[in-house]
Amino acid sequence: MNKIKFIMLYFGQSVLGEKHFPVVTSLISLKNISGDIGNLFLKLKPLSLISDEDVIEVAKLVSYRYRKHFEENSISFEKVKNMLEVVIITNNIPVHKIQITSDGIDYMAFYPSAYGDISHYCPNQYAVTDYLRSKGYAISWMGMNVNEMVEAGWIKLVS
C-alpha cells in the first residue's frame, strides 16, 4: 500500500518503469498502476544531477521572505552523490544553508548572535520537496531514504 502512495507522489510524470520492460518509461496514471504493482518502479534522477535552474528555484523557495531582494543575493551550491547543499549569501554574509540528502532536508539559518548559528525547521520545506519531486528527483519519503528505496526496488536512479 505504501508503494502506491509513493508512486502517486510522481503522478502525471513519465517516470514509471516496469521490470519486464525496463527501457520503456510510462506516464503515471490511475490506469497504469492498477493491479499488481510488484513489477513497477520509478526512474528518478539523483540530486547530483540537479540542474542549475532547479538549484535557483530551490534557493528562491528557501529564501521566500527575501524574494524582493533575491537579485542582490548570491547562491553557492555543491552537488555530490545524493546530496545538494545550497548556501544563500546576502551582502557577503551567508544567511541560509540547506542540505538535501537521501535522508531528507537539513536547514540552517545564520543569525549573528552570541549563540552562534541556529538550526531550525526549513521554511517552505514541503514546497522544496514537492518542487524537486515535480522535476523527477529522488527524495526520501516517510522515513525511507533513497538508498532504501533503491534496495526495495521502488526506484532506479538514472544518469
N, C-alpha and C positions, 0 to 999 in steps of 0.2 A: 504493500500500500504506500509506503514512504517513497518508493522509487517512482510511482506515478506522480506523486506530489512534486517531487524534484524535477521530473521531466517537464511538468506543466509550467515550471518557472521560465522555461525557454519557449513557451507556446508561440507559434507563428514564425519561428525561425527555422531555417533549413540546416539543422544540426543533428537530426535524428539518423542514427545508423542501425543496421541490423547485422547480427553475426553471420548470417548466411549470404549477405550481400554487402561486405564491408566497404566497398568502394562507393556505393550509392549513398547519397545523403538526401533525406526527405524533409519536407516541411512538417513541423509538429502540429498535428490537428487531432481532434477527437477521433476521427476515423482511423488515423494511423496508430493510435495507442490502445485500441480496444483489443480485448482478448489477452493472449499470453504476452506479457511484457518481458519475460526472461531473456529473450534474444535481443532486446533493444538496448541501445546505449546512445550517449550524446557525444558528438565530435566537437570538442571545445578547445579554445586557444589558451595556452598558459599565459600568466601575467607577463612573462618575459617577452612576449610578442606584442605587448600593448603598443599602439601607435602613439606618436607624439600628440596628435589631435585628441585622442582619448585621455591622455595624461592631463592636458589642458582642461578638458571638461571635468575631470575628477577634481582638479585644483579649484575650479570655479565652484563646484558643489561644496567642497570643504570650506572655502572662504566666502560663502554666500553673503555674509554680513558686510563684506568689503567689496562686493561686486562693482559698486560705483567707482571704486578706485583700483579696480583689478589691473588696468593697464599700467599702473605705477608699480605693481608688484612684479617680482621676477620669480621664476619657478626653476627649481633644481630637482632633477629626478634621476633615479638609478633603477635599472631593470636587471634583475638576476633571476635565475630559475625559480619560478613560483613565488617571486617577491617583487613588489613595486614599492619604492619609497619616494614620496613627493614632499619637498620642502618648499613652502611659500615664504618669500622674503619681501619685506616692506622696509624701505629706507635702509637697506643693507643689514637688516635685523631679521633673523628667522622668526616667524610668528606662528606658523603651523607646520607640523610634520605628521604625515600619515604613512603608515606602513601597512600594505595589504599583502598578506601571505596566504599560503594554502590553508592556514589555520584560522584566518579571519582578519579583522581590521584592528590595528593599534593606532591610537591618535594621541598626539601630544600638542598642547598649546604652550607657547613660550610667553610667559609673563615676567617682566622684570620685577622681581620681588626678593625679599630676604629669604624666601623659602625655596628659591630655585625654580626649575621648570615644573609645571603642573600637568599631569596626565589625567585626562578625563574622557568622558564619552564623546565620540566624534560627532560634530554637528552634521546633520544630513547623512549619517551612516547608511541608512536604508536607501537613500537616493543614490549614493555612491555604489552600493551593492547592486541595486536594480539597474543602474546605468551600465555597469560592467557586464551584468548578465545579458542585457539587451544587445550588447555588442558581441556576445558569444564567448566570453571569457569564463574560465573555470574558477568558481568561487566556493568557499566552504559553505555548508548548509546544515543546520540543526545539529551541530556538534561533530559533523563528519567532515574531515578535511579532504582536500583534493586528492592526496595520495591514497586515502582510504576509499574514495570513490573509484579511483582507477583500479585498485585491487579488487573491489567488489564487482567490477565490470559495468558500472553505471556510466562511466565516461572513458573516452580515449582522447589523449591530448594530441592535437595536430600541430604540425610545424609549418 
